[in-house]
Amino acid sequence: MEAYRNRHYAQIPPLASPDDIDDTDVSGPELDDPKDPNYTPPQARKHYTPTRRSGLEETMDELNLFFMSIYGITPEMAAERRQKEIEREERAAQEASRSKVMEWRNHLDVY
């Protein structure tokens, strides 16, 4: 095995040598040492969420703007319509909750 490795892979340089590693990097293995003062338990670590938008997201936004311009709707008008729709849904949910409470109270009055 060692002869095969030396024959086929010996000329390939390693990705990083210990001299190339920056000791000031906070994401290194020292975070996994519970004795380290900068140790963060795995449960407390935040997951990375990308902030860069993909080409598909940008294209969809441009397509939405194009369709809104065809229909004569500005982004502000669309936001206002969406806000009214959300408020309408909230009122409907509150009304459904009220009717359930009234039904429950009426049911208790029967007994």
N, CA, C and O of each residue as an XYZ file, in Angstrom:
444
protein
N       0.825     -1.192      0.000
C       0.000      0.000      0.000
C       0.869      1.255      0.000
O       0.590      2.214     -0.719
N       1.932      1.238      0.819
C       2.788      2.412      0.898
C       3.508      2.656     -0.425
O       3.680      3.802     -0.840
N       3.922      1.597     -1.074
C       4.582      1.742     -2.377
C       3.610      2.325     -3.400
O       3.979      3.197     -4.186
N       2.376      1.845     -3.387
C       1.361      2.367     -4.299
C       1.116      3.853     -4.030
O       1.025      4.656     -4.958
N       1.011      4.204     -2.745
C       0.805      5.605     -2.384
C       1.969      6.465     -2.854
O       1.764      7.522     -3.451
N       3.171      6.020     -2.590
C       4.338      6.795     -3.004
C       4.409      6.931     -4.528
O       4.802      7.980     -5.038
N       4.038      5.896     -5.241
C       4.098      5.918     -6.698
C       3.026      6.851     -7.287
O       3.305      7.557     -8.255
N       1.817      6.868     -6.730
C       0.711      7.617     -7.322
C       0.404      8.961     -6.655
O      -0.086      9.876     -7.316
N       0.685      9.090     -5.363
C       0.227     10.275     -4.639
C       1.330     11.090     -3.970
O       1.036     12.159     -3.436
N       2.540     10.653     -3.973
C       3.618     11.349     -3.265
C       3.878     12.729     -3.833
O       4.265     13.626     -3.085
N       3.681     12.935     -5.124
C       3.968     14.228     -5.733
C       2.856     15.255     -5.481
O       3.034     16.431     -5.798
N       1.747     14.851     -4.934
C       0.646     15.778     -4.657
C       0.921     16.467     -3.325
O       1.053     15.794     -2.303
N       1.010     17.809     -3.318
C       1.284     18.509     -2.061
C       0.058     18.490     -1.142
O      -1.076     18.441     -1.620
N       0.282     18.528      0.164
C      -0.864     18.575      1.088
C      -1.581     19.909      0.957
O      -0.995     20.901      0.526
N      -2.857     19.922      1.336
C      -3.656     21.137      1.216
C      -3.139     22.251      2.104
O      -3.036     23.394      1.658
N      -2.813     21.947      3.347
C      -2.305     22.963      4.264
C      -1.347     22.304      5.241
O      -1.599     21.211      5.748
N      -0.264     22.978      5.489
C       0.676     22.464      6.472
C       0.381     23.153      7.800
O      -0.304     24.175      7.813
N       0.876     22.626      8.914
C       0.620     23.261     10.205
C       1.131     24.702     10.264
O       0.597     25.518     11.016
N       2.180     25.025      9.462
C       2.708     26.393      9.445
C       1.756     27.371      8.775
O       1.793     28.569      9.055
N       0.885     26.852      7.872
C      -0.039     27.722      7.135
C      -1.294     28.070      7.924
O      -2.037     28.968      7.527
N      -1.546     27.381      9.032
C      -2.775     27.592      9.795
C      -2.638     28.843     10.644
O      -1.646     29.025     11.350
N      -3.649     29.708     10.568
C      -3.674     30.948     11.336
C      -4.229     30.642     12.727
O      -5.382     30.232     12.860
N      -3.412     30.840     13.757
C      -3.858     30.545     15.124
C      -4.900     31.523     15.631
O      -5.545     31.250     16.643
N      -5.088     32.650     14.965
C      -6.077     33.629     15.423
C      -7.466     33.315     14.905
O      -8.417     34.019     15.243
N      -7.610     32.286     14.102
C      -8.911     31.904     13.552
C      -9.781     31.353     14.674
O      -9.403     30.385     15.333
N     -10.956     31.970     14.899
C     -11.828     31.553     16.004
C     -12.676     30.347     15.660
O     -13.322     29.785     16.545
N     -12.697     29.931     14.404
C     -13.533     28.796     14.033
C     -12.750     27.499     14.016
O     -13.242     26.496     13.498
N     -11.545     27.486     14.566
C     -10.700     26.312     14.542
C     -11.123     25.284     15.566
O     -12.156     25.426     16.220
N     -10.305     24.233     15.699
C     -10.669     23.137     16.600
C     -10.641     23.518     18.071
O     -11.177     22.781     18.899
N     -10.025     24.660     18.428
C      -9.977     25.025     19.841
C     -11.363     25.301     20.411
O     -11.537     25.280     21.629
N     -12.351     25.558     19.561
C     -13.709     25.770     20.053
C     -14.334     24.472     20.556
O     -15.329     24.500     21.280
N     -13.754     23.337     20.173
C     -14.288     22.058     20.592
C     -13.726     21.613     21.933
O     -14.124     20.569     22.448
N     -12.807     22.386     22.510
C     -12.206     22.033     23.785
C     -12.991     22.703     24.913
O     -12.959     23.928     25.027
N     -13.693     21.937     25.748
C     -14.488     22.538     26.824
C     -13.651     23.340     27.817
O     -14.186     24.195     28.522
N     -12.339     23.075     27.884
C     -11.477     23.808     28.802
C     -11.085     25.170     28.248
O     -10.587     26.019     28.986
N     -11.305     25.384     26.959
C     -10.953     26.649     26.318
C     -11.910     27.742     26.793
O     -13.115     27.504     26.862
N     -11.397     28.951     27.127
C     -12.298     30.022     27.600
C     -13.283     30.492     26.536
O     -14.321     31.061     26.874
N     -12.981     30.266     25.259
C     -13.892     30.680     24.176
C     -14.793     29.544     23.718
O     -15.444     29.651     22.679
N     -14.838     28.463     24.478
C     -15.637     27.299     24.096
C     -17.123     27.648     24.069
O     -17.651     28.276     24.987
N     -17.775     27.227     23.000
C     -19.218     27.405     22.864
C     -19.844     26.030     22.705
O     -19.494     25.308     21.772
N     -20.761     25.645     23.587
C     -21.399     24.331     23.434
C     -22.114     24.239     22.089
O     -22.601     25.250     21.582
N     -22.186     23.042     21.505
C     -22.815     22.906     20.187
C     -24.251     23.415     20.149
O     -24.693     23.907     19.111
N     -24.996     23.312     21.259
C     -26.384     23.767     21.262
C     -26.476     25.286     21.160
O     -27.474     25.807     20.662
N     -25.460     26.003     21.619
C     -25.520     27.462     21.651
C     -24.980     28.092     20.377
O     -25.107     29.302     20.190
N     -24.386     27.305     19.505
C     -23.827     27.861     18.269
C     -24.930     28.189     17.294
O     -25.912     27.456     17.172
N     -24.762     29.291     16.607
C     -25.732     29.714     15.599
C     -25.399     29.042     14.273
O     -24.230     28.847     13.942
N     -26.427     28.695     13.526
C     -26.214     28.137     12.197
C     -26.005     29.274     11.215
O     -26.607     30.340     11.343
N     -25.150     29.038     10.235
C     -24.884     30.037      9.214
C     -26.063     30.106      8.266
O     -26.504     29.088      7.733
N     -26.568     31.305      8.061
C     -27.616     31.501      7.072
C     -27.088     32.458      6.016
O     -26.651     33.563      6.338
N     -27.127     32.046      4.779
C     -26.565     32.897      3.731
C     -27.391     34.163      3.546
O     -28.620     34.137      3.624
N     -26.704     35.260      3.301
C     -27.397     36.515      3.056
C     -27.378     36.875      1.582
O     -28.086     37.782      1.145
N     -26.568     36.165      0.825
C     -26.471     36.442     -0.601
C     -27.629     35.784     -1.325
O     -27.964     34.629     -1.063
N     -28.230     36.519     -2.227
C     -29.384     36.001     -2.949
C     -28.931     35.233     -4.170
O     -27.939     35.582     -4.810
N     -29.661     34.190     -4.484
C     -29.320     33.393     -5.657
C     -29.869     34.072     -6.907
O     -30.705     34.973     -6.829
N     -29.390     33.629     -8.038
C     -29.858     34.178     -9.307
C     -31.344     33.939     -9.506
O     -32.037     34.778    -10.082
N     -31.840     32.796     -9.032
C     -33.259     32.487     -9.184
C     -34.116     33.472     -8.396
O     -35.150     33.924     -8.886
N     -33.693     33.807     -7.178
C     -34.459     34.768     -6.365
C     -34.504     36.140     -7.044
O     -35.552     36.782     -7.094
N     -33.368     36.574     -7.558
C     -33.331     37.877     -8.230
C     -34.194     37.866     -9.479
O     -34.897     38.835     -9.766
N     -34.141     36.765    -10.223
C     -34.949     36.657    -11.437
C     -36.433     36.664    -11.105
O     -37.220     37.304    -11.802
N     -36.825     35.958    -10.046
C     -38.239     35.939     -9.652
C     -38.708     37.327     -9.230
O     -39.822     37.730     -9.564
N     -37.868     38.064     -8.497
C     -38.224     39.428     -8.105
C     -38.394     40.321     -9.323
O     -39.328     41.119     -9.388
N     -37.488     40.187    -10.292
C     -37.601     40.987    -11.510
C     -38.854     40.626    -12.289
O     -39.517     41.503    -12.843
N     -39.183     39.338    -12.335
C     -40.390     38.895    -13.027
C     -41.640     39.431    -12.333
O     -42.586     39.854    -12.997
N     -41.646     39.413    -10.991
C     -42.782     39.967    -10.251
C     -42.940     41.457    -10.528
O     -44.058     41.936    -10.720
N     -41.834     42.193    -10.552
C     -41.893     43.626    -10.858
C     -42.408     43.856    -12.268
O     -43.171     44.792    -12.509
N     -41.996     43.011    -13.197
C     -42.456     43.133    -14.577
C     -43.973     42.934    -14.660
O     -44.675     43.719    -15.296
N     -44.467     41.880    -14.013
C     -45.916     41.627    -14.044
C     -46.696     42.734    -13.337
O     -47.777     43.116    -13.787
N     -46.155     43.249    -12.235
C     -46.835     44.353    -11.547
C     -46.902     45.578    -12.445
O     -47.912     46.281    -12.465
N     -45.827     45.838    -13.190
C     -45.849     47.010    -14.078
C     -46.841     46.809    -15.209
O     -47.467     47.772    -15.652
N     -46.998     45.579    -15.688
C     -47.981     45.308    -16.744
C     -49.387     45.597    -16.237
O     -50.201     46.181    -16.952
N     -49.671     45.188    -15.005
C     -50.997     45.390    -14.432
C     -51.171     46.761    -13.798
O     -52.248     47.069    -13.287
N     -50.144     47.582    -13.821
C     -50.247     48.935    -13.285
C     -50.225     48.992    -11.768
O     -50.813     49.895    -11.172
N     -49.561     48.049    -11.145
C     -49.487     47.991     -9.689
C     -48.071     48.362     -9.268
O     -47.099     47.844     -9.819
N     -47.957     49.240     -8.314
C     -46.638     49.578     -7.778
C     -46.325     48.635     -6.613
O     -47.240     48.046     -6.038
N     -45.059     48.485     -6.263
C     -44.730     47.637     -5.106
C     -45.409     48.121     -3.825
O     -45.772     47.312     -2.971
N     -45.580     49.442     -3.690
C     -46.260     49.971     -2.503
C     -47.721     49.531     -2.465
O     -48.248     49.178     -1.410
N     -48.369     49.558     -3.639
C     -49.768     49.118     -3.707
C     -49.874     47.629     -3.369
O     -50.802     47.219     -2.672
N     -48.933     46.822     -3.855
C     -48.946     45.388     -3.570
C     -48.740     45.146     -2.072
O     -49.389     44.279     -1.487
N     -47.841     45.909     -1.457
C     -47.600     45.763     -0.015
C     -48.842     46.161      0.774
O     -49.185     45.516      1.764
N     -49.514     47.219      0.338
C     -50.734     47.664      1.020
C     -51.833     46.615      0.901
O     -52.540     46.345      1.872
N     -51.984     46.018     -0.293
C     -52.989     44.970     -0.478
C     -52.679     43.768      0.416
O     -53.578     43.190      1.028
N     -51.404     43.403      0.485
C     -51.018     42.256      1.309
C     -51.283     42.536      2.784
O     -51.736     41.654      3.514
N     -51.004     43.753      3.220
C     -51.257     44.126      4.610
C     -52.750     44.044      4.926
O     -53.135     43.549      5.985
N     -53.583     44.527      4.015
C     -55.035     44.441      4.227
C     -55.498     42.995      4.269
O     -56.385     42.644      5.047
N     -54.898     42.155      3.430
C     -55.259     40.736      3.415
C     -54.881     40.072      4.740
O     -55.637     39.261      5.275
N     -53.722     40.417      5.254
C     -53.293     39.867      6.543
C     -54.240     40.307      7.650
O     -54.629     39.497      8.492
N     -54.612     41.579      7.656
C     -55.545     42.086      8.665
C     -56.900     41.399      8.549
O     -57.522     41.081      9.563
N     -57.358     41.170      7.335
C     -58.639     40.493      7.112
C     -58.568     39.060      7.657
O     -59.511     38.592      8.295
N     -57.456     38.369      7.407
C     -57.291     37.006      7.921
C     -57.250     36.994      9.450
O     -57.800     36.091     10.081
N     -56.600     37.994     10.040
C     -56.543     38.069     11.507
C     -57.928     38.311     12.092
O     -58.289     37.700     13.098
N     -58.708     39.197     11.470
C     -60.075     39.438     11.952
C     -60.922     38.181     11.842
O     -61.714     37.887     12.737
N     -60.763     37.430     10.742
C     -61.530     36.197     10.569
C     -61.145     35.170     11.638
O     -62.009     34.469     12.165
N     -59.850     35.082     11.959
C     -59.412     34.150     12.989
C     -59.948     34.562     14.359
O     -60.352     33.707     15.146
N     -59.956     35.871     14.652
C     -60.501     36.350     15.923
C     -61.995     36.072     16.011
O     -62.498     35.678     17.063
N     -62.695     36.275     14.916
C     -64.141     36.014     14.911
C     -64.417     34.529     15.112
O     -65.352     34.162     15.824
N     -63.608     33.671     14.490
C     -63.791     32.230     14.684
C     -63.523     31.851     16.137
O     -64.221     31.008     16.699
N     -62.518     32.468     16.743
C     -62.230     32.196     18.163
C     -63.385     32.652     19.039
O     -63.788     31.934     19.954
N     -63.925     33.839     18.770
C     -65.067     34.341     19.549
C     -66.268     33.417     19.436
O     -66.933     33.129     20.431
N     -66.546     32.952     18.223
C     -67.708     32.082     18.046
C     -67.519     30.757     18.775
O     -68.480     30.203     19.309
N     -66.286     30.240     18.805
C     -66.042     29.004     19.545
C     -66.232     29.211     21.037
O     -66.781     28.346     21.720
N     -65.781     30.355     21.549
C     -65.945     30.652     22.978
C     -67.429     30.792     23.306
O     -67.894     30.264     24.316
N     -68.170     31.498     22.460
C     -69.614     31.674     22.702
C     -70.325     30.321     22.646
O     -71.214     30.054     23.455
N     -69.944     29.481     21.709
C     -70.548     28.152     21.606
C     -70.247     27.339     22.865
O     -71.117     26.634     23.376
N     -69.015     27.440     23.361
C     -68.629     26.725     24.570
C     -69.422     27.240     25.771
O     -69.898     26.455     26.591
N     -69.562     28.580     25.868
C     -70.318     29.150     26.983
C     -71.781     28.748     26.924
O     -72.386     28.442     27.952
N     -72.349     28.747     25.735
C     -73.750     28.341     25.590
C     -73.921     26.865     25.938
O     -74.945     26.467     26.493
N     -72.942     26.079     25.619
C     -73.002     24.661     25.937
C     -72.956     24.450     27.451
O     -73.624     23.559     27.976
N     -72.166     25.272     28.153
C     -72.093     25.167     29.620
C     -73.384     25.616     30.284
O     -73.766     25.086     31.327
N     -74.063     26.599     29.679
C     -75.307     27.099     30.248
C     -76.411     26.068     30.195
O     -77.327     26.112     31.016
N     -76.354     25.148     29.261
C     -77.376     24.123     29.102
C     -77.353     23.162     30.294
O     -78.401     22.689     30.734
N     -76.179     22.882     30.804
C     -76.063     21.934     31.924
C     -76.271     22.596     33.199
O     -76.210     21.952     34.246
